[in-house]
Amino acid sequence: MLGRVLKNRYKLIDERGSGSMATVYIGRDLETNRLYAVKVLSRQAAAESELVERFQREFELLTRLSGPHVVSPVDFGEDKGALFIVMDYVDGHNLKHAVLTGGPFAVPRAIDVTEQAAGAVAVAADRGIVHRDIKPQNLLLSVDNTVKLTDFGLARSHESRDITVTGFFVGTPFYVAPEQVENSRGADVRADLYSLACVFFELLTGRVPYDGEHAWDVVMQHLNAPIPSARALRPDLPAELDAFFSCALAKRPADRYQTPRAFVDAIDALSVPERPPSAAGRGDEQSATLIPPGGAAPIPITAPEMIVGRSDPQRGYRPDIDLLPLDPAQTVSRRHVRLTRRNGRFFVEDLNAFNRTRINGTALVPHQDMEIQSGDMLRLGNVELRFEIRPR
């Protein structure tokens, strides 16, 4: 699908993730030059009428939601048999990636992220929508530390009709509420808050509350096992946290926090250090990366000034960032561009390369600095790289 243009408008330029039903791409709007997330239903799923209906319902439910912590829908369509949803692009990674790569969060950061996610749950609940698959993979953390809830593929509203789903329950075993196992249709906002509490537990400890070799082992623990102690896994946590999880992860919905507001109020009552200011806009606490298409390894920008180009072994020349492995046709010059970081801002300078440098399709004037923003597409010869900034 990479390189394909959907609806004569959305060009798929990179892949962000895939599952059993769909793949999410980064798409460029050829009319506006904006980047979007494009979710494309798989061919196998498109052959199942129930899954097609669920995909269509996902877009319809998204159109009912608005707010800073929910991914916004842009378009829905079909192109030569490919069903797709276009959504706002979030420049960042999901919370699962953040925990796997950075370990448990500091308590203030975990609280901030969880409360933002609770805001998304509240927006959905106010419109009668239950997400039913709250998990760190579905919570995106942008470079400015904004959390956005995505993937409403399993969501339902009170008026939604039943749609057959393959499997014994709706949800993800590590985060599923007990009542959701027994009756997915009857689950309400308290099930989403239970799942969010599981996410909060993982952000703080680096581990899910219940684990096991098989899905059913994990599900049975949600149904029957005692609520684990977060402080046993991380003794520096506030003493009140175990009491919070005793309520938030209670087996019976009636014993839990009943609303997102009550959930957040309970978190706010915890004794924690003062929260640090957001990292957004603080360049000294940000790092930059060049992301090649097709799943190649990201290229970190590790110095205030770096030359990007192509190595020449015969002449013994090697730039700071060597694109020769990505460019066997050698369309990149030996010294193609200079990347610099000044006062937390990033700039690119074309070094009079033989094949001109382009940002989002616009050619650069040689030897003139151009500021580059997170999400911009940088094209050097035949090599296209996405520029990303993220908190350290």
C-alpha positions in Angstrom: 0.0 0.0 0.0 2.9 2.4 0.5 2.9 5.0 -2.3 -0.7 4.4 -3.1 -3.0 7.4 -3.4 -6.5 6.9 -2.0 -9.4 8.9 -3.4 -6.9 10.7 -5.7 -5.9 12.7 -2.6 -4.3 10.8 0.3 -0.8 9.4 -0.5 0.4 6.7 1.9 4.0 7.5 2.7 4.8 5.4 5.8 3.3 2.6 8.0 2.8 3.3 11.7 1.3 0.0 12.9 -0.9 -3.0 11.9 -3.3 -5.4 13.5 -5.5 -8.3 12.5 -8.2 -6.0 11.1 -6.4 -2.9 9.8 -3.1 -1.1 9.1 -2.5 2.5 10.0 -0.4 4.6 7.6 0.8 8.2 7.6 -0.8 9.8 4.6 -0.1 13.1 2.9 -3.1 15.2 1.7 -2.0 16.1 -1.9 -4.4 19.1 -1.8 -3.3 20.7 1.4 0.1 19.0 2.0 -1.0 18.1 5.6 -0.2 14.8 7.2 -3.0 12.5 8.4 -3.3 9.0 10.0 -5.0 6.7 7.5 -6.5 3.5 8.8 -7.1 0.9 6.0 -9.2 -2.2 6.6 -7.4 -5.4 5.6 -8.6 -7.4 2.7 -9.5 -10.3 4.9 -11.6 -8.1 7.2 -13.2 -6.4 4.3 -14.6 -9.8 3.2 -16.6 -10.0 6.5 -19.8 -7.9 6.5 -19.8 -7.7 10.3 -16.3 -6.2 10.4 -17.1 -3.8 7.6 -20.1 -2.6 9.6 -17.9 -2.2 12.7 -15.3 -0.2 10.7 -18.1 2.1 9.4 -19.5 2.5 12.9 -16.0 3.4 14.2 -16.0 6.5 11.9 -19.6 7.4 12.8 -18.9 7.3 16.5 -15.7 9.4 16.0 -17.8 12.1 14.3 -19.8 12.5 17.6 -16.7 13.2 19.6 -14.6 16.4 19.9 -12.0 17.5 22.4 -8.3 17.8 22.9 -7.9 14.2 24.0 -9.7 12.3 21.2 -8.3 11.8 17.7 -10.5 13.7 15.3 -11.9 12.1 12.1 -11.4 13.8 8.8 -12.7 11.5 6.0 -14.1 8.1 5.2 -14.1 6.3 1.9 -13.5 3.4 -0.4 -10.9 3.2 -3.2 -10.7 0.1 -5.4 -11.9 -2.1 -2.6 -9.9 -0.5 0.2 -12.0 1.0 3.0 -10.3 3.7 4.9 -10.7 6.2 7.7 -8.6 9.5 7.7 -7.9 11.0 11.1 -5.7 13.7 12.5 -2.1 12.7 12.7 -0.5 12.6 16.2 3.2 13.2 16.1 4.5 10.9 18.8 4.1 7.3 20.0 1.7 5.2 22.0 2.0 4.7 25.8 3.1 1.1 25.4 6.1 2.2 23.4 6.9 4.9 26.0 6.9 2.3 28.8 8.8 -0.3 26.9 11.5 2.1 25.8 11.7 4.4 28.9 10.5 2.3 31.8 8.0 3.3 34.4 6.9 7.0 34.4 7.7 9.4 37.2 4.6 9.7 39.4 3.6 13.3 38.3 4.0 12.4 34.6 1.9 9.1 35.1 -0.8 11.1 36.8 -0.9 13.8 34.1 -1.1 11.2 31.3 -3.8 9.2 33.1 -5.9 12.3 33.8 -5.8 13.4 30.2 -6.9 9.9 29.2 -9.7 10.1 31.7 -10.8 13.3 29.9 -11.2 11.3 26.7 -13.2 8.7 28.5 -15.5 11.4 29.9 -16.1 12.9 26.5 -17.1 9.5 25.2 -19.3 8.8 28.2 -21.1 12.1 27.9 -22.2 11.0 24.4 -23.2 7.5 25.5 -20.2 5.8 24.0 -18.1 3.1 25.7 -14.7 2.5 24.2 -14.3 -1.1 25.5 -10.6 -1.3 24.5 -8.7 1.2 26.7 -5.1 0.2 26.6 -1.7 1.9 26.3 -1.5 0.9 22.6 -4.6 3.0 22.0 -3.4 6.1 23.9 -1.1 8.3 21.8 1.4 10.6 23.5 2.4 13.5 21.2 5.7 15.4 21.4 4.1 18.1 23.4 2.9 15.5 26.0 -0.8 15.6 24.9 -2.6 12.3 25.2 -5.2 11.3 22.6 -7.4 8.3 22.6 -7.8 6.4 19.3 -9.1 3.2 17.8 -12.8 3.1 18.5 -13.1 -0.2 16.5 -14.7 -2.0 19.5 -16.6 0.9 20.8 -20.4 1.0 21.0 -23.1 3.5 21.9 -26.3 2.8 23.8 -28.3 2.6 20.6 -25.8 0.5 18.7 -27.1 -2.9 17.6 -25.1 -6.0 18.4 -22.4 -7.0 15.9 -20.9 -10.5 16.0 -17.2 -10.5 17.1 -14.9 -13.4 16.8 -13.7 -14.5 20.2 -15.1 -15.0 23.6 -15.2 -11.4 24.7 -14.6 -7.9 23.5 -11.4 -6.2 24.7 -7.8 -7.0 25.5 -7.0 -9.5 28.2 -4.5 -7.5 30.1 -6.8 -4.5 30.5 -10.4 -6.0 30.4 -12.9 -5.3 33.1 -14.5 -8.4 34.8 -18.0 -7.5 33.7 -16.8 -7.0 30.1 -15.8 -10.6 30.0 -19.2 -11.8 31.1 -21.3 -9.3 29.1 -19.6 -6.9 26.7 -22.8 -5.3 25.7 -23.7 -4.4 29.3 -20.3 -2.7 30.0 -20.5 1.0 30.8 -18.0 3.8 31.6 -16.9 2.0 34.7 -15.4 -0.7 32.5 -13.4 1.9 30.6 -12.2 3.4 34.0 -11.2 -0.1 35.1 -9.1 -0.5 32.0 -7.6 3.0 32.5 -6.7 2.0 36.0 -4.8 -1.0 34.6 -2.9 1.4 32.3 -2.1 3.7 35.2 -0.8 0.7 37.1 1.5 -0.1 34.2 2.7 3.4 33.8 3.8 3.5 37.4 5.3 0.0 37.7 6.2 -1.1 34.2 4.0 -4.2 34.6 0.3 -4.9 34.0 -1.7 -5.8 37.1 -2.3 -9.4 35.9 -0.1 -11.4 33.7 0.0 -15.0 32.5 1.1 -17.3 29.7 -2.4 -17.6 28.1 -5.1 -15.1 27.6 -7.6 -17.0 29.6 -5.2 -17.2 32.6 -5.1 -13.4 32.6 -8.8 -13.1 32.3 -9.5 -15.4 35.2 -7.2 -13.3 37.4 -9.2 -10.2 36.5 -12.3 -12.1 37.6 -10.9 -13.8 40.8 -7.4 -12.8 41.8 -6.7 -10.3 44.6 -5.8 -6.8 43.5 -2.0 -6.5 43.4 0.0 -3.9 45.3 1.7 -1.3 43.2 4.0 -0.3 46.1 5.2 -3.9 46.4 6.6 -3.5 42.9 7.8 0.1 43.4 8.2 1.1 47.1 8.7 4.8 46.4 5.1 5.2 45.3 2.7 7.2 47.5 1.2 5.2 50.3 -2.3 6.0 49.2 -1.9 4.4 45.7 -2.7 0.9 46.8 -6.0 2.2 48.3 -6.7 4.0 45.1 -6.2 0.7 43.1 -8.3 -1.2 45.6 -11.2 0.9 44.5 -10.3 1.5 40.8 -9.7 -2.3 40.2 -12.6 -3.6 42.3 -14.2 -6.7 40.8 -17.8 -5.3 41.1 -18.5 -2.1 39.1 -20.6 -0.8 42.0 -17.5 -0.8 44.2 -15.4 1.3 41.8 -15.2 5.0 41.0 -18.5 5.6 39.3 -17.5 8.5 36.9 -14.4 9.9 35.3 -14.7 13.0 37.6 -14.6 10.8 40.7 -11.7 8.8 39.2 -9.7 12.0 38.6 -10.6 13.5 42.0 -9.3 10.4 43.7 -6.0 10.7 41.8 -5.8 14.4 42.7 -6.1 13.5 46.4 -2.9 11.5 46.3 0.2 13.0 48.0 2.7 13.4 45.2 5.5 15.9 44.5 4.6 19.0 42.6 4.1 18.3 38.9 6.9 19.6 36.7 5.9 22.0 33.8 5.2 20.5 30.4 8.2 19.6 28.3 6.5 21.2 25.3 8.6 23.9 23.8 11.6 23.3 25.9 14.2 22.5 23.3 16.9 21.4 25.7 14.6 18.5 26.8 13.7 17.4 23.2 15.5 15.1 20.8 15.1 14.8 17.1 15.0 11.8 14.8 14.9 11.1 11.1 12.4 8.3 10.3 13.0 6.5 7.0 9.9 4.9 5.3 9.2 1.2 5.3 10.2 0.4 8.9 13.9 1.1 8.6 15.7 2.0 11.8 15.2 5.7 13.0 18.3 7.9 12.7 18.9 10.0 15.8 20.2 13.6 15.6 22.8 13.5 18.3 24.8 16.7 17.9 24.0 20.5 17.6 25.3 20.3 14.0 25.4 17.3 11.7 26.0 16.8 8.0 23.7 14.4 6.2 24.9 12.9 3.0 26.4 9.8 1.3 29.7 8.2 2.2 32.4 7.7 -0.4 34.7 4.9 0.7 37.2 5.5 -2.2 37.8 9.0 -1.0 37.5 8.1 2.7 34.6 10.5 3.2 31.8 9.7 5.7 29.2 12.3 6.8 27.7 12.4 10.3 24.5 10.7 8.9 25.2 8.4 6.1 22.3 7.7 3.7 24.1 5.4 1.3 22.4 2.3 2.7 19.0 3.9 1.9 20.2 5.2 -1.5 21.9 2.5 -3.6 21.3 4.6 -6.7 23.5 7.4 -5.1 21.1 10.3 -5.7 22.2 11.9 -2.4 25.2 14.1 -2.5 28.2 13.5 -0.3 27.4 16.7 1.6 23.7 17.1 1.0 22.3 19.1 4.0 23.4 20.5 7.3 21.1 20.0 10.3 21.5 22.4 13.2 19.8 22.9 16.6 19.8 26.4 18.1 17.9 27.4 21.2 15.6 24.4 21.0 14.8 24.9 17.3 15.9 22.8 14.4 17.1 24.1 11.0 18.2 22.5 7.7 20.5 24.0 5.1 20.9 22.7 1.6 24.6 22.5 0.8 24.1 23.1 -2.9 23.4 19.4 -3.5 23.2 18.1 -7.0 19.6 16.8 -6.4 17.9 19.6 -4.6 16.5 19.3 -1.1 12.8 19.5 -0.5 10.7 20.0 2.6 7.0 18.9 2.2 7.6 19.1 -1.6 9.1 22.6 -1.6 12.6 23.0 -2.9 15.1 24.8 -0.6 17.3 27.7 -1.6 21.0 26.5 -1.2 22.8 27.8 1.8 19.8 29.4 3.4 18.6 28.0 6.8 15.0 26.7 6.8 13.4 25.8 10.1 12.0 22.3 10.2 9.0 21.2 12.3 8.1 17.9 13.7 6.2 15.9 11.1 7.8 17.6 8.1 8.9 15.3 5.2 12.5 15.9 4.1 13.5 14.6 0.6 17.1 14.2 -0.3 17.5 12.8 -3.8 15.4 9.7 -3.8 15.4 9.4 0.0 12.4 10.6 1.9 12.7 11.1 5.7 10.2 12.2 8.3 11.5 14.6 10.9 10.3 14.0 14.5 10.8 15.8 17.7 10.0 14.1 21.0 10.7 14.7 24.7 13.8 13.1 26.1 
